[in-house]
């Protein structure tokens, strides 16, 4: 019975972010989960979304902890004709996705720090594997169809694949904010990002169904190669048998003539013509001895080459193991401003994060797949990012919010390689992998039922535009629509509880392949997030 379990880090399987751009995670607070438009926040989660807005807090020290539980499903379909399955489903579950913020407001100054998972942070399980892992094995039976002439029928395959991966971009940030006047505040800061990816796994127990029996692939291919080597030896023997006749000056006589003259016995004639018939020579008795010898030697060379090719292909069926780690780091400078208008009814937040230039280096213990050569350096940038948001206080109880996020994907390098629809392999920066920069549009609303309790809702549209070369069953990024619901409860003057639920719907991406045969794959996902956030104020009171 086929047993296949595959665990891959989500950084390998596509957009690491559960909300945000192709790489960057923006789901960094419970308030975000419930509202989705936090770019003009003046609450404690402004440490991440709008640090300049922290100057709107009351003087005092603030702590906030957020925890999200994330569940994501992935569905891949493939029309590749030889696969055992056409649908592959995977699940990602992150029990705790944490963020931590601290802010200190005094006079015109606010100082803040935060700890986030700015990228990565999950893993996926595919109980039935992935098309790209299956294809090599699935094509074997068809590739060996000619063995039917030798009475060998290869009708199926199986293999055990185990792969475990983890990935996390941990970001520690600090910033200082300054209130220039009652309407304008600015900030500057930086985030240190540390990457750690680990990969452990194996491909083993590859078997082929040979004449109804599951047989280890290495044994099966060794047997197949032996069959062709025996045929090659038989053909060489047939050619050698012609040499005495040729040396005797009868090379131009046909085998029929040689039989009639008694130069060949009936048994020799039957053996020689039977060998020629085996290799497809028509009317072998009418062939002159020199041509018969040439046909035998040509067949011997062909069988020898085929045996060598089968033996080489069989070497690809051996067990393989990988144990590797990737590490790297980089720094993200950040600047921004907060602008208040219309007697504090309108608040605008603007933030720009510069590109985080990062490389990751392989530290490989064993790599029998060729995917993780020790010491290889790969790009793993985070893109420059611009956010702009506005909060409008419609009434004392009702607030509406909007936000725009723009990711400068094309000027970053995600270290991504892949095949386009024509089968061309592209190894380059994001100019080859990204068609257009990504952007998001967020809308949110919050309504206070009373002075202590508010409900909120939000919508987010993400437009991600990777090229076909970026998209694969291992890594794909789709346009999305997200809806969030939740609320906030002011438990005491100093203690708040945020809660939220979010679901994301992913557009289906369809990719056509032309090689090795025309086929189509489709990629889609669905996402569900639950979150709680706790905020405590040491000093000060609710605004």
N, C-alpha and C positions, 0 to 999 in steps of 0.2 A: 504494500500500500504506500502511496506517495505521501511523504511527510515533508511539509515545507513551512518554515516559520521565518519571517524576515522582519527585523527591527532596524529602522534607519532613523538617524537624526533628522529632524524636520529641516535643518539647514540644507540637507542633501535632497530633500523631497520637495523643495519649492520655497515659497515665500515663508521665511521664518516668522514673520510678523503675523499675529492673529488679528490685529487691527493696525492699519498703517500702510506704509509703502511696501515695496517688494522685499526689503530687508529690515526696515526700521519698525520696531514695536511702538505704537502710540497708545496702546491700552494700558495706561500707567496709573489709574486711580479708579475707585468705585464711582466717583462723581462722573468720570468719563463714560463708564459703562452705562450709567443711567441717563446720560444726557448727550454725549457724543460731540458736543460743541463746547470746549473748555479753553479755547485759545485766548479768551479775554478774562480768564478766571482771576479773581482777587481773593480766593480762598487759599488754603494751605497747599492744595495740589498745583497752585501757580508756581511752586518750586520747579516743576517740570514744564508746565504749559505756558506760563507768562511771568517769569521771575520779576519783571519790572512792576507787576501788579501787587507784589507783596508789600509795597509801601502803603497800601490801602488798609492793611491790618492794624488793629489796635496794638500799642506797644506790649511786648511780652514775648515769651518763648513758646513755640508750637511744635508738637510732634504729631505725625500721621503715619499710620500703617494700613496698607491695603493688601488684601489677599483675594486672588481670583482663582476660580476653578474652571478649567477650560476643557471642552470636549469638541473634537472636530472629526468629521468623517470625510474620506476621500474616495472617489469612485473613478476608476479608469476602465475604459472599454477599448478593445483592440480587435480589428478584423483580420489580423495576421493569420493566414489560413491554417497553419500547422499547430497552433497553440492548443493545449488541452482545455483552456478556459478562455472566454471572451470578456469576462467582467472580473475586475480585481478591486476589492474593497479594503480600505485601511481605516484605522481609527487612531486618533491621538487623544491622550488624556493627560492633563496636567493638573494634579490635585491642588497644588499651591503655586501660584504665580505671584510673587510678592513685590511690593514697592515700599520704600521707607523714605519719609521726608522730615526735615527739621528746619525751622525758620525762627529767626530772632529779629524782631522789629523794635527799633529804638529811634525816636525822633524822625529825621528824614532818611534814615538808613534802614535797610533790611539785609540780613545775611542769611544764606540758605545753603542746605546740603541735601543731596538725595542719593539713593541707591536703587537702581533699576536693572531689569533685564531688557536692555535696549534692542537686542536681537536674539533670535533663537529661543530656547526655553522649552522645547517639547520633543517628543519622539512619536513615531508612528509604527503600528503593527499591521502587517499585511499577511494574513493567515494563508492566502493562496498565492503569495509571491507578487511579482510584477512582470509585465510583458518582456521588458528588456533582459531580465534575468532568465526568462524561459526560452527565448528565441533560439539561442545556440543549440540547446538540446532538442527543441521541437523540430528543427530542420533535419536532424540526423536520419530519421526513418526514410524521409523522401530522398535524401542524398544517397542512401544506400539501396535505392529501389532496384538497381541493376543486379544486386546480389541474388535477386529472385531466379536468375538464370542458373545459379549454382545451387539452387534449392534452399537459399537462406532468405527468410522473410523477417525483416525488422519492422515492427508495427507500433512501437510505442517507447516511451521513456519515463524515467522518474529520477528525482534527485532530492537531497536534503540540503537546504540552505539556511544558515543561521547567521544573522548579522545584527549586532547591537551597536547603536551609536548614541552619543549625547553631544549637545551643542549649546553653548551659552555665551552671549555677549554681555558681560556684566559691566554696567556703567556706574561709576561714582563721580558725582558732580558737585561743584560749589560755585556760588555766584554772590555778587554784591549788587544791591539795588539802591538807587538814590533818587529822592523826590526833588526835582528841580523847582517846582512850584506846585500849587494845588491841582494843576491840570496835567502836568507832564512828569513822568518818572522814566528812568533809564536803568539798564543793567548790563553787566558784563560777567562772563563766567566761562568755565571750561568743564568738560567731562572726560575722565580717563576711562577708556574702554579696554577691557581685557577679554580675549577670546580663548576658549578652551573647547576643542572638539576631540572626542575619542571614538575610535572605531575598532570593534572586535567582531570577528565572524569567520565563517568557513563555508565552503561548498564541498560536499562529500557524498559518497554513496550514489554516484551516477550509475544508473542501470538502463539497459535496453531490453525490450521485449523481443527476443530472438526465437522464432518458431514456437511462440507461445510461452516461453520461459524467461523470467526476468534474470538477466545476466549482468554482472559488473561490466561497465562499459570498457574498461581497460582490457579485460579478458576477451570481450567480444571483438574488439578491434584487433587485438593480437591474433585471434583466430582468423578474422577476415584477411589480415595481411598475410598470414601463413598460407591461406588458400591461394592467393594470387602468386605468392612466391613458388608454390608447388606448380601452378600453371606455367609460370615463367620457366621453371626447370624442365617441364614437359616439352614446352615449345623449343627450348634450346636443344633438347635431345632429338627432337624431330629434325631440326636443321642440321645437326651433326650427322644424322643418319644419311643425309643426302651427299655428304662430302665424298665418300668412296666412289659413288656413282659419277660425281662430277670429275674427280681425279682420273677416272677411267675413260673420260672423253664422252660420256653419255649425258652430259648436263642439259643438252638441248632436247632430249627425248622426254615425252610426257610420261606421267606415271602409268597411264593406260598402256603405252607402248612398252615401257619397262616391264610391266606385268606380262604382256604378251610374249616378250623375248625371254622371259624367265629370269631377268635381272632382279626382279622382286618376287618374293613368294606372296601367296594370297594373304597370309597373315600380316606380312610387312606392308603390303598394299592397303589392306583394311585399316591398319594402325595409322599410316601416314595420311590417307585420305580422310579418316575419321578426325584426326587432329586439325586438318585444314577446314573441315566442315564445322568444327567447334568454334573456330575463329571467324566463320562467316565467309569462307572462300567458296564461290559458286563453281559447280562442276570441277571439283578438285582433281579428278583423274585426268583432265585435259591440260593440267598445268605442267610445264616443263620442270625438270628437277631443279634447275638454278632458281627459277621463280618460286618454286615451293620452298626451297631453302630460305630465300629472302623473306617470304611470308612468315615462316616460322620464327626467324630471328627478329623481325619487326614486332611480331606478337609477343615474343619474350621480353623485348625492351618495354613494350607498353604495359604488360602485366607487372614487370619489376617496378616501373614508375608508379603504377596504381597502388601496388603494395606499400611503397614508401609513403605515398600520400595518405593512405588509410592509416598507416602507422603513426604518421605525424599528427593527423587529426585525432587519433586515439589518445595521444599525449595531452591533448587539451581536456580530456575527460578525467584527469587525475584530481584527487582531493586538493583543495587549496585553502589557505588560512591567511588571515590578516589580523594584525594587532598594531595599531598606530594611534598616535596622538598629534594634534595640531595646536600650536599656541601662537599668540601674537597680541599686539596691543597698539593703541593709538590715542590721540588726543583730539577732542572736538571743541574748538573755540565757539563761544556763543555770545550774541549781543541782542538787544531788543529795547523796546520802549512801550510805555503804557500811557494812553491819552484819555482824559476824562472830559466830557462835554455836556452841555445842556443841563447844568445844575446837578451833575453826578448821575443823570439818568442814562447816559450813554458812556460806555467804557470800551476802549479799543486796545487790544493787545497785539503787538507785533514782535516776532522772534525770528532770528536767523541763526541757523547752525551751519558752520563751515563743514566742508567735506572732511571726514575722518579717514586719513590715509593709513591703511593697515595692510600688513602682510602676515600670513601664517606660515609656519615652518613645520614640516613633518619630522616627528621623532618616532621612527618606525622600528619596532622590535622584529616583526616578521611581515613580509608582504609577498605572497605568492600569486597575487592578482595583477600586479603591475600598476595599481592605482595609487599607491602611496610610497613612492621611492623616498628613502631616508634623506632628509636634508632639503628636499624640494621646497621652494618658496612659492606661494600662491597669493595673489591679491585677494583681499577681503574688505574692501572699503565700505564705509557707510556714506551715503550720498549727502551732499549739502541739502539743507531743508529750510523752507520758509513757511511760516504760519502767520496768519492774520485773522483776528476774530473781533467780533463786536457783541456786546451785551446791551440790550435795551430794556430798561425798567419801565414797562408799560404802566404798572401801578405798584403800589407798595407790596402787593401780594404776587404779582405776575411779572415774569421776566422771560424774554425770548433771546436766543443766542444764535449766532452763525459763525462759521469758520471756514477758512480755505487753507489747505495744505498743499505745498508744491515741492516735489522731490526732484533734484537735479541728477537723475539717474545716468544720463548719457555721459556726464563728465566724471563719473566714478568708475571703478573697476571691481566687479563682483567676483572676478576669477572664474567666470562661467564659460564653458566650452560646450559645443553641441552641434547637432546636425540640422541643417535647414531642410525644407520639404523636398528639395532635389537630391538630398543625400550628401551634400557637401559639408565637410567637417570644418567648423569655424573655431579657431583658437585665437581669441582677441579680447579687446576691452569691450566696454558697454556700447560702443558705436556699432558693433556687430550684433549685440545681444538685445539692445533696447531700441524700439522704433520711435517712441516719444517719451518724454518725461512723464512721471506719474503725478496725478493730482487728486485731491479729495475735496468734497463739499459737504459741510456738516450743518445741520439745523437742530436746535434744541429749544425746549421750553420748560419752565419751572413755575409751579403754582403753590403758594402756601395756603393750606386749608385752615391753619391757625398759626400762632406765633412760633410754635415748636415743630410743626410737621409740614413738609412740602413733598409733593409728587412731581415727577419730571419724566420727560420722554425726549427721544432724539432720533434723528435719521442721518446716515452717512453714506455717501456714494463715493466709491474708490475707482478711479480709472487707471488701470495698469496696462502698459502697452509693450510687453516684451515681443521680440521677433519670434518667428517660428523656430529658429535655432536655439532659443532659450528654453522653449517648452519641451518637456519630455515627461515620461512617467515618473522619473526621479525628481523632477524639478519643474514646477509650473506655477504661474501667477495669473490669476483671472480677475476680471472686473467684479466688483461686489456691491451689494446693497445690505446695509446693517440697520437694525432697529433696536433701540435701547429703551428700557423702562426702569423706574425705581423711585427712590426718594431719599430724603434726609430727615433725621429725627434729632433734635437738640435735646439730649437727655438731661443735661444740666447747663448752666451758664458756661461751663468749660469743656463739656464732653459732647461730641457729636458722633452720630452713627450714620454712615452712608450705606445704601444697599442698591444693587442694580442687577438686571438681567439683560443680556444682549444676544441676539441671534443674527447670523450673517448668511446671506444667500449669494452663492457664487455663480456667475455666468458659466455656461459650458464652453470650453475651448475645443475646437476640432482641428486636428493636424493631419494632413495627408502626407504619406511617404511614398516615394517612388522606387526605393531599393530596400531589400533585394527583390521584392515584388511590390506592386501597388497595394497599399493598405491604409487604413485610417485609425487613428486613436482619438478618443475624447477624454477630457479631463474636467472634473468638477469637484466641488467640496460643499460642505455645510458646517456651520459653526454655532456653538452655544457656550455662553459664558455667564457665570454667576459670580458676584463680587460683594465683599463687605469692606468697609473702611472705617477706621476709628481715628478721631482727631481729639487731642487734648491740649488745652491752653494752660500754660503756667503763668498766671498773671493776666491782666486784661479781662475783657468781657466780650460777649457777642456784640458785633456792630449793630 
